Amino acid sequence: MPSNVNLDLIFSKNYERKVNFDNTIKFKGRLILIPPSKYRISFTKCLANVFLFEDKGIYILYKKDIIHITKLSENNKDYKISKQIESFLNQREYQQFVI
């Protein structure tokens, strides 16, 4: 495996979003402003990949280049609900049946 491959990006949740006219994207109920980068001044109408990590970190990529890094708020409603569902599904109870 090449050494320049970021495994965190491979094993995270990946979403695709279209950048709005005001250089923002909507993700998990939150509006995220994408600042100008060395690649482009504006990303309007571009498709960006949003990667969500387990630690609530968010990476926004455009053509495999990281253009913005932020974190999801602790109080994000969608994130709380998805974590509760994941926690519920991870609780495994095994019952022994006697025949």
Phi, psi and omega in degrees: 000135179298146183286341182272003180278127179271107182292333177299322179290327180290320185261025177248170177281135186242130179230152176246132180227147175266132182285132181286173181295336179265020177065037178236161170229152177256126182215122179053042177078009182239141177264120183248123178275129178262115181285160176300148180232182179287348181271318182209153175280318181229141179252021182307132179069003179278154173269125179244146175263130180248124180250127180250122181265166179299327181275017179070015175283144180237125173248133176247124183242145173232117183051049176068013176248133180287122181250343179199143176232132179210182178234149176279138183295147176299332185266011181293122186296313181298320181293319178299316181296315181294325177291321177296318179296315180297319178297318179297317181290334180279348177280112182249126175240128179251132179250143180263126179259133178256126181252000000 
